[in-house]
Amino acid sequence: MKINPLDKQQLLKSPKTAPKKSAGQSDFGKILTQTSQKAASEKPAVSAPAKTMMPAAINMQFENQIKVHQGLEQMLNLLEDYQHRLSDTNANLRSIEPAVQKVKHKSQELQALMSKMPEQDPLKAIIDEVLMVASKETIRFELGEYTSR
């Protein structure tokens, strides 16, 4: 079957598909006219100018929160890696030691970030618990609790 572009135009002109026009104005036309007249009679509302820049203190706070979240996620990943290394029966203490050093280093970074946080921040308690676990595990490793391997 061939499609002729003129067929489309003929369908649009046919009386079956052409919408009927009423003698009066449609409901939409009435509402549009009323709304446009109402808008023309009212004074435009003056809004306050938009702030284009955030204050530096708020910006610093958000940057610090982002660093804290990233550091906490990295610390949890390091602790998970440490856990997997400990559970590996083929791993020796020398292969686990770099993971312990990474945990110690990240703990120091998190402590520095935590000191910049406000006291009432609920994330501070979570970080404190994670740091406590990390500290206990590094001390256990350094004291030789895993030397029976």
N, CA, C and O of each residue as an XYZ file, in Angstrom:
596
protein
N       0.847     -1.176      0.000
C       0.000      0.000      0.000
C       0.887      1.232      0.000
O       1.793      1.356      0.825
N       0.627      2.135     -0.920
C       1.389      3.374     -0.986
C       0.712      4.448     -0.139
O      -0.512      4.577     -0.094
N       1.575      5.207      0.527
C       1.050      6.306      1.329
C       1.279      7.593      0.552
O       2.401      7.914      0.160
N       0.236      8.288      0.348
C       0.296      9.530     -0.396
C       0.181     10.682      0.596
O      -0.745     10.696      1.407
N       1.106     11.658      0.554
C       1.043     12.769      1.502
C      -0.240     13.584      1.363
O      -0.646     14.252      2.314
N      -0.871     13.544      0.223
C      -2.101     14.307      0.035
C      -3.273     13.670      0.773
O      -4.236     14.355      1.116
N      -3.197     12.356      1.021
C      -4.266     11.681      1.745
C      -4.460     12.292      3.128
O      -5.590     12.414      3.600
N      -3.384     12.669      3.766
C      -3.447     13.261      5.094
C      -4.193     14.590      5.047
O      -5.002     14.885      5.927
N      -3.922     15.380      4.031
C      -4.586     16.664      3.904
C      -6.068     16.482      3.605
O      -6.896     17.254      4.087
N      -6.404     15.482      2.825
C      -7.803     15.238      2.505
C      -8.565     14.796      3.754
O      -9.725     15.169      3.932
N      -7.928     14.005      4.620
C      -8.589     13.577      5.846
C      -8.873     14.760      6.760
O      -9.917     14.813      7.411
N      -7.939     15.711      6.809
C      -8.140     16.879      7.655
C      -9.272     17.754      7.143
O      -9.942     18.418      7.934
N      -9.499     17.767      5.834
C     -10.535     18.606      5.258
C     -11.896     17.927      5.251
O     -12.919     18.576      5.032
N     -11.906     16.632      5.489
C     -13.171     15.920      5.419
C     -14.092     16.362      6.554
O     -13.611     16.698      7.636
N     -15.404     16.367      6.328
C     -16.344     16.847      7.342
C     -16.433     15.927      8.550
O     -16.903     16.358      9.603
N     -15.997     14.673      8.440
C     -16.075     13.753      9.567
C     -15.128     14.175     10.692
O     -15.496     14.117     11.865
N     -13.924     14.593     10.343
C     -12.913     14.876     11.367
C     -12.833     16.348     11.734
O     -12.186     16.687     12.725
N     -13.438     17.199     11.006
C     -13.352     18.623     11.316
C     -14.206     18.924     12.542
O     -15.364     18.511     12.595
N     -13.666     19.628     13.524
C     -14.446     19.945     14.719
C     -15.526     20.966     14.399
O     -15.362     21.845     13.553
N     -16.625     20.814     15.104
C     -17.733     21.748     14.893
C     -17.467     23.007     15.688
O     -17.019     22.942     16.833
N     -17.737     24.139     15.095
C     -17.555     25.421     15.770
C     -18.912     25.889     16.274
O     -19.903     25.901     15.544
N     -18.922     26.264     17.519
C     -20.180     26.758     18.079
C     -20.287     28.245     17.827
O     -19.289     28.920     17.576
N     -21.479     28.738     17.895
C     -21.711     30.149     17.631
C     -21.145     31.003     18.751
O     -20.659     32.106     18.499
N     -21.200     30.513     19.988
C     -20.702     31.284     21.126
C     -19.268     30.939     21.456
O     -18.658     30.070     20.833
N     -18.742     31.638     22.450
C     -17.370     31.403     22.881
C     -17.339     30.158     23.773
O     -18.249     29.946     24.575
N     -16.300     29.341     23.634
C     -16.183     28.110     24.421
C     -15.846     28.427     25.872
O     -15.484     29.555     26.207
N     -15.969     27.417     26.726
C     -15.642     27.587     28.145
C     -14.185     27.995     28.320
O     -13.871     28.879     29.116
N     -13.303     27.350     27.576
C     -11.891     27.686     27.667
C     -11.650     29.139     27.267
O     -10.867     29.846     27.901
N     -12.323     29.570     26.221
C     -12.175     30.955     25.766
C     -12.626     31.948     26.824
O     -12.007     32.998     26.999
N     -13.707     31.620     27.532
C     -14.211     32.506     28.590
C     -13.207     32.598     29.735
O     -12.906     33.682     30.234
N     -12.701     31.440     30.136
C     -11.737     31.418     31.248
C     -10.463     32.156     30.871
O      -9.901     32.889     31.685
N     -10.007     31.967     29.644
C      -8.798     32.644     29.180
C      -8.986     34.154     29.182
O      -8.098     34.895     29.604
N     -10.123     34.602     28.717
C     -10.396     36.040     28.672
C     -10.458     36.614     30.080
O      -9.877     37.667     30.342
N     -11.154     35.937     30.992
C     -11.261     36.413     32.369
C      -9.893     36.474     33.045
O      -9.577     37.439     33.740
N      -9.108     35.460     32.841
C      -7.785     35.406     33.474
C      -6.870     36.495     32.934
O      -6.148     37.136     33.697
N      -6.897     36.704     31.640
C      -6.032     37.736     31.061
C      -6.466     39.129     31.498
O      -5.617     39.994     31.711
N      -7.764     39.364     31.636
C      -8.243     40.668     32.116
C      -7.862     40.870     33.581
O      -7.456     41.962     33.978
N      -7.994     39.828     34.367
C      -7.650     39.900     35.780
C      -6.160     40.169     35.962
O      -5.770     40.976     36.805
N      -5.334     39.496     35.177
C      -3.891     39.676     35.266
C      -3.480     41.076     34.832
O      -2.543     41.646     35.391
N      -4.163     41.631     33.853
C      -3.828     42.967     33.373
C      -4.193     44.030     34.401
O      -3.527     45.062     34.484
N      -5.246     43.791     35.188
C      -5.680     44.789     36.161
C      -4.843     44.763     37.440
O      -4.752     45.774     38.136
N      -4.234     43.625     37.756
C      -3.427     43.522     38.966
C      -2.018     44.036     38.724
O      -1.496     43.973     37.611
N      -1.406     44.552     39.805
C      -0.016     44.989     39.731
C       0.867     43.750     39.840
O       0.561     42.834     40.603
N       1.950     43.718     39.089
C       2.842     42.563     39.202
C       3.506     42.543     40.580
O       3.931     43.579     41.092
N       3.584     41.384     41.152
C       4.200     41.225     42.467
C       5.717     41.340     42.346
O       6.331     40.760     41.450
N       6.302     42.095     43.259
C       7.748     42.265     43.264
C       8.329     41.236     44.230
O       7.974     41.207     45.409
N       9.199     40.420     43.734
C       9.812     39.407     44.582
C      11.194     39.871     45.007
O      11.813     40.728     44.376
N      11.649     39.287     46.080
C      12.981     39.613     46.579
C      14.021     39.067     45.612
O      13.810     38.016     45.006
N      15.129     39.758     45.461
C      16.150     39.258     44.548
C      16.704     37.921     45.031
O      16.898     37.704     46.227
N      16.948     37.055     44.096
C      17.456     35.722     44.425
C      18.915     35.824     44.857
O      19.693     36.607     44.312
N      19.256     35.020     45.840
C      20.647     34.989     46.294
C      21.438     34.126     45.329
O      21.095     32.970     45.079
N      22.486     34.697     44.799
C      23.276     33.965     43.816
C      24.405     33.176     44.450
O      24.854     32.179     43.885
N      24.876     33.607     45.619
C      25.991     32.912     46.252
C      25.636     32.568     47.694
O      24.968     33.334     48.388
N      26.091     31.416     48.118
C      25.898     31.031     49.510
C      27.003     31.672     50.338
O      28.119     31.859     49.853
N      26.698     32.003     51.568
C      27.764     32.538     52.420
C      28.892     31.525     52.567
O      28.673     30.316     52.490
N      30.072     32.024     52.773
C      31.258     31.166     52.839
C      31.193     30.170     53.990
O      31.663     29.040     53.862
N      30.608     30.587     55.120
C      30.548     29.685     56.276
C      29.660     28.481     55.982
O      30.004     27.359     56.352
N      28.528     28.697     55.325
C      27.625     27.594     54.992
C      28.287     26.690     53.970
O      28.181     25.467     54.056
N      28.965     27.282     53.010
C      29.661     26.501     51.988
C      30.736     25.618     52.625
O      30.887     24.454     52.253
N      31.475     26.169     53.575
C      32.515     25.395     54.270
C      31.898     24.248     55.066
O      32.459     23.154     55.132
N      30.721     24.511     55.678
C      30.055     23.482     56.468
C      29.642     22.313     55.579
O      29.809     21.154     55.957
N      29.099     22.615     54.391
C      28.708     21.556     53.470
C      29.917     20.782     52.971
O      29.864     19.558     52.854
N      30.995     21.476     52.680
C      32.212     20.794     52.244
C      32.740     19.873     53.341
O      33.186     18.760     53.061
N      32.688     20.339     54.590
C      33.146     19.516     55.708
C      32.254     18.290     55.869
O      32.754     17.194     56.122
N      30.930     18.460     55.725
C      30.015     17.318     55.842
C      30.279     16.300     54.741
O      30.233     15.094     54.983
N      30.551     16.775     53.547
C      30.848     15.860     52.437
C      32.117     15.082     52.734
O      32.175     13.871     52.519
N      33.134     15.776     53.228
C      34.392     15.102     53.575
C      34.176     14.074     54.683
O      34.754     12.988     54.649
N      33.339     14.419     55.669
C      33.064     13.503     56.776
C      32.352     12.259     56.255
O      32.726     11.140     56.607
N      31.339     12.443     55.428
C      30.612     11.294     54.882
C      31.525     10.401     54.039
O      31.484      9.176     54.151
N      32.337     11.018     53.207
C      33.254     10.242     52.379
C      34.279      9.503     53.237
O      34.574      8.333     52.995
N      34.813     10.191     54.231
C      35.789      9.567     55.121
C      35.186      8.418     55.917
O      35.830      7.388     56.112
N      33.951      8.595     56.377
C      33.287      7.533     57.130
C      33.023      6.319     56.244
O      33.204      5.178     56.669
N      32.599      6.572     55.026
C      32.360      5.460     54.097
C      33.670      4.724     53.789
O      33.697      3.494     53.743
N      34.741      5.472     53.582
C      36.037      4.850     53.316
C      36.505      4.030     54.517
O      37.053      2.939     54.357
N      36.286      4.559     55.716
C      36.681      3.833     56.926
C      35.902      2.526     57.058
O      36.477      1.492     57.399
N      34.615      2.569     56.795
C      33.815      1.344     56.870
C      34.271      0.330     55.821
O      34.291     -0.873     56.081
N      34.631      0.818     54.648
C      35.155     -0.081     53.611
C      36.491     -0.699     54.040
O      36.737     -1.882     53.804
N      37.345      0.104     54.666
C      38.636     -0.412     55.149
C      38.437     -1.458     56.243
O      39.126     -2.478     56.266
N      37.489     -1.201     57.150
C      37.222     -2.179     58.202
C      36.644     -3.471     57.626
O      36.940     -4.561     58.114
N      35.835     -3.344     56.606
C      35.288     -4.534     55.957
C      36.402     -5.327     55.266
O      36.431     -6.556     55.333
N      37.315     -4.616     54.605
C      38.460     -5.281     53.969
C      39.313     -5.995     55.026
O      39.755     -7.125     54.821
N      39.534     -5.325     56.142
C      40.296     -5.911     57.247
C      39.610     -7.175     57.758
O      40.273     -8.179     58.020
N      38.307     -7.133     57.898
C      37.542     -8.295     58.352
C      37.691     -9.467     57.387
O      37.873    -10.610     57.807
N      37.612     -9.173     56.086
C      37.765    -10.241     55.091
C      39.170    -10.839     55.123
O      39.342    -12.048     54.967
N      40.168     -9.987     55.326
C      41.540    -10.497     55.397
C      41.748    -11.377     56.625
O      42.449    -12.387     56.567
N      41.126    -10.980     57.741
C      41.244    -11.796     58.951
C      40.559    -13.146     58.793
O      41.024    -14.153     59.328
N      39.470    -13.161     58.068
C      38.728    -14.424     57.916
C      39.339    -15.338     56.857
O      38.977    -16.511     56.763
N      40.259    -14.809     56.066
C      40.916    -15.618     55.039
C      41.941    -16.534     55.713
O      42.887    -16.070     56.350
N      41.733    -17.820     55.559
C      42.633    -18.778     56.220
C      44.012    -18.831     55.570
O      44.973    -19.276     56.197
N      44.117    -18.385     54.331
C      45.416    -18.406     53.641
C      46.241    -17.139     53.898
O      47.420    -17.093     53.548
N      45.642    -16.125     54.500
C      46.349    -14.859     54.721
C      47.249    -14.972     55.948
O      46.891    -15.593     56.949
N      48.427    -14.356     55.843
C      49.305    -14.300     57.009
C      49.276    -12.879     57.563
O      48.675    -11.985     56.967
N      49.928    -12.676     58.701
C      49.875    -11.368     59.358
C      50.537    -10.273     58.525
O      50.137     -9.110     58.591
N      51.531    -10.638     57.758
C      52.192     -9.636     56.908
C      51.276     -9.116     55.810
O      51.379     -7.959     55.402
N      50.395     -9.957     55.341
C      49.455     -9.500     54.301
C      48.303     -8.693     54.897
O      47.645     -7.934     54.186
N      48.059     -8.852     56.189
C      46.984     -8.110     56.860
C      47.468     -6.756     57.355
O      46.684     -5.814     57.458
N      48.763     -6.655     57.662
C      49.325     -5.443     58.267
C      49.087     -4.166     57.458
O      48.818     -3.130     58.066
N      49.171     -4.178     56.112
C      48.869     -2.943     55.370
C      47.425     -2.458     55.576
O      47.172     -1.253     55.593
N      46.501     -3.377     55.729
C      45.112     -2.989     55.986
C      44.992     -2.302     57.345
O      44.231     -1.346     57.496
N      45.738     -2.787     58.328
C      45.720     -2.179     59.660
C      46.285     -0.763     59.592
O      45.754      0.151     60.223
N      47.358     -0.581     58.830
C      47.959      0.747     58.700
C      46.992      1.732     58.017
O      46.920      2.902     58.392
N      46.261      1.249     57.023
C      45.270      2.105     56.359
C      44.161      2.509     57.329
O      43.700      3.650     57.310
N      43.741      1.581     58.167
C      42.696      1.879     59.157
C      43.201      2.928     60.147
O      42.470      3.854     60.499
N      44.446      2.787     60.596
C      45.022      3.767     61.525
C      45.101      5.151     60.895
O      44.760      6.151     61.527
N      45.553      5.201     59.650
C      45.679      6.483     58.956
C      44.305      7.142     58.772
O      44.154      8.341     59.006
N      43.322      6.367     58.358
C      41.981      6.917     58.138
C      41.348      7.350     59.461
O      40.560      8.295     59.494
N      41.694      6.657     60.555
C      41.189      7.042     61.883
C      41.681      8.437     62.252
O      40.924      9.254     62.775
N      42.942      8.697     61.978
C      43.490     10.023     62.274
C      42.804     11.109     61.443
O      42.524     12.199     61.943
N      42.535     10.802     60.169
C      41.849     11.772     59.318
C      40.432     12.046     59.835
O      39.990     13.195     59.882
N      39.733     10.985     60.219
C      38.367     11.151     60.722
C      38.334     11.915     62.036
O      37.417     12.704     62.266
N      39.314     11.699     62.898
C      39.366     12.441     64.156
C      39.546     13.928     63.891
O      38.941     14.759     64.568
N      40.374     14.266     62.913
C      40.576     15.676     62.566
C      39.286     16.287     62.011
O      38.944     17.423     62.338
N      38.577     15.538     61.179
C      37.316     16.046     60.630
C      36.246     16.142     61.714
O      35.437     17.070     61.708
N      36.240     15.201     62.629
C      35.236     15.190     63.683
C      35.396     16.387     64.618
O      34.412     16.876     65.172
N      36.616     16.856     64.794
C      36.841     18.003     65.676
C      36.232     19.289     65.102
O      35.984     20.240     65.843
N      35.993     19.321     63.794
C      35.401     20.500     63.161
C      33.867     20.468     63.159
O      33.217     21.447     62.793
N      33.304     19.331     63.571
C      31.845     19.177     63.543
C      31.210     19.800     64.775
O      31.832     19.854     65.836
N      29.957     20.276     64.639
C      29.253     20.788     65.815
C      28.945     19.663     66.814
O      28.787     18.505     66.426
N      28.863     20.011     68.079
C      28.658     19.010     69.135
C      27.328     18.278     69.000
O      27.252     17.090     69.314
N      26.286     18.949     68.545
C      24.958     18.345     68.489
C      24.737     17.507     67.226
O      23.644     16.973     67.036
N      25.721     17.382     66.381
C      25.576     16.601     65.149
C      25.436     15.119     65.483
O      26.313     14.554     66.138
N      24.333     14.466     65.040
C      24.131     13.051     65.369
C      25.152     12.131     64.692
O      25.374     11.009     65.149
N      25.758     12.593     63.629
C      26.760     11.791     62.930
C      28.034     11.643     63.771
O      28.806     10.700     63.600
N      28.225     12.578     64.662
C      29.422     12.553     65.494
C      29.458     11.306     66.380
O      30.527     10.732     66.590
N      28.321     10.887     66.892
C      28.255      9.683     67.730
C      28.581      8.434     66.911
O      29.240      7.516     67.400
N      28.116      8.409     65.671
C      28.396      7.265     64.787
C      29.885      7.191     64.485
O      30.489      6.120     64.539
N      30.465      8.331     64.171
C      31.904      8.368     63.877
C      32.700      7.938     65.101
O      33.693      7.220     64.986
N      32.259      8.379     66.271
C      32.952      8.009     67.505
C      32.941      6.494     67.705
O      33.953      5.915     68.101
N      31.807      5.852     67.435
C      31.725      4.395     67.575
C      32.621      3.684     66.553
O      33.297      2.711     66.885
N      32.621      4.175     65.320
C      33.453      3.568     64.279
C      34.931      3.720     64.642
O      35.715      2.788     64.467
N      35.304      4.886     65.142
C      36.695      5.106     65.548
C      37.080      4.212     66.725
O      38.218      3.750     66.817
N      36.130      3.975     67.618
C      36.402      3.101     68.757
C      36.653      1.668     68.285
O      37.579      1.011     68.760
N      35.838      1.188     67.360
C      36.027     -0.162     66.818
C      37.370     -0.258     66.103
O      38.107     -1.230     66.268
N      37.677      0.764     65.305
C      38.946      0.759     64.572
C      40.128      0.756     65.539
O      41.110      0.047     65.321
N      40.032      1.541     66.596
C      41.108      1.600     67.582
C      41.287      0.256     68.285
O      42.412     -0.210     68.466
N      40.183     -0.359     68.676
C      40.272     -1.672     69.340
C      40.910     -2.703     68.424
O      41.755     -3.484     68.862
N      40.517     -2.713     67.161
C      41.054     -3.715     66.236
C      42.533     -3.504     65.962
O      43.287     -4.473     65.876
N      42.961     -2.258     65.822
C      44.391     -2.028     65.587
C      45.215     -2.402     66.822
O      46.316     -2.937     66.695
N      44.687     -2.121     68.010
C      45.403     -2.489     69.241
C      45.477     -4.008     69.371
O      46.519     -4.552     69.737
N      44.382     -4.686     69.075
C      44.391     -6.154     69.137
C      45.431     -6.736     68.179
O      46.150     -7.675     68.520
N      45.496     -6.168     66.989
C      46.454     -6.664     66.003
C      47.882     -6.414     66.478
O      48.741     -7.291     66.394
N      48.122     -5.193     66.981
C      49.479     -4.832     67.414
C      49.927     -5.586     68.657
O      51.121     -5.823     68.843
N      48.976     -5.967     69.514
C      49.322     -6.736     70.737
C      49.531     -8.211     70.431
O      49.995     -8.961     71.291
N      49.199     -8.632     69.236
C      49.462     -9.995     68.843
C      48.354    -10.988     69.158
O      48.616    -12.182     69.302
N      47.139    -10.516     69.265
C      46.039    -11.442     69.550
C      45.791    -12.402     68.391
O      45.145    -13.434     68.570
N      46.294    -12.075     67.219
C      46.067    -12.939     66.058
C      47.313    -13.738     65.694
O      47.414    -14.245     64.577
N      48.266    -13.859     66.626
C      49.519    -14.572     66.315
C      49.381    -16.091     66.313
O      50.327    -16.786     65.943
N      48.261    -16.609     66.705
C      48.080    -18.057     66.732
C      47.857    -18.635     65.344
O      47.603    -19.831     65.203
N      47.945    -17.837     64.367
C      47.717    -18.279     62.969
C      48.869    -19.088     62.509
O      48.879    -19.555     61.370
